[in-house]
Amino acid sequence: MFLQKMEKLKILNLSHSHYLTRSLDFSNMPNLEKLVLKDCPMLSEISPSIGHLDKILLINLEDCISLCSLPRSTYKLKSLKTLILSGCLKINKLEEDME
C-alpha cells in the first residue's frame, strides 16, 4: 500500500531534516517532479537511483553542507530544469558531461 502511494508522489520535501545523512531510494517514485532537500546539513550521500526520476523538474539541495558530490546518474536527467546547489560548500565542481 505504501509503495503504491510513493509511485504517485509528485513532490517530496524533506527540508530541514537535520539528521538525514542519506537520501531515500528513488526507484519507487517514477512521477516525482520536485525534490527539495534544503537545509539538510548532515546529508552526505544522494542515492544513484535519482537517475530513475524521468519526470524530475527541480532538485533543491541548498545548504546541504556535508554533500561532496552528486551521483553520475544525476547528469543523465533530461527533464531537470532547475538544480539548486547554493550553500553546498563541499561541491566544488560538476562533471563536464552534465546534459
N, C-alpha and C positions, 0 to 999 in steps of 0.2 A: 504493500500500500504506500509506504513512504517513498520508495523508489519511483512509483508512478507519479507522485506529486513532483518529484525532482525533475522528471522529464518535461514537465510543463513550465518549470520555473524560467522566468524571463529576466528577473533582476535578483542579484544576490549582493546584499550589502552587509558586510561583516566589519564595517568601520569601527574603530576604537576597541577592537578585540586585543587588548594589551598583552594577553598571554598566548596568543595564537603564534605558533612557531612554524607551522607548515600549512600550506593551503589544502583544501579538500581535493579529492579526486573528482575531476570534472566530467568523467566518462558518462555519467548518467544525467547530464544536463545539456542535451543537444540543442535546446531552444534558448539558452542563456544569451541575452543581448547586452547586459550591463553587469560588470563585476567590479564592485567597489570594496577595496581593502585599505581604505585611507586610515592613516594613523594606527598601524599595527606594528609597533616598534620592535617586537620580538620575531616578526615574520622573516625567516631567512631562506625559505625554500618554496618555490611555486611548482606544483605538480606538472610534469611534462604532458599530462592529459589535457592541459589548457589548449593544446593544439587541436583537440577534437571539437572546439567551440566554433563551428562553422558559421554561426549567426551573430557572433560577438561584435558589437559596435564600439564599446567603451570598456577599457580596463583602467581603473584608477588605483594606483599604488602610492599615492602621495604620502610622504613622511613614513615610509616603511624603511626605517634607518638601518636595519640589520640585513636587508636584502642586498646581496652582492651581484647577482646576475639573474637573467631570465632564461628559462629553458629554450633551447633552439627551436622547439616546436612553435613558440610564440611568433617566430619570424615568418611562419607559413600562413598566418591568419589573414586571408584575403578580405574578409568583411570588416576587419578592425579599422575604425575611423580615428579613434582617439586613444592614445596611450599616455597616461599621466605618471611621470616619474619624479616630479619635483620633490625635493627633500630626501630622495633616496641617495644619500651621500656616498654609499659604497659602490654604487653602479657608476663606473667612470667611463665606460664606452659600450656601445651597442655594436653587434656584429654588422658588417657591411652588407650582408645578404638579406637584410630585412626587406620584405616585399611591400 
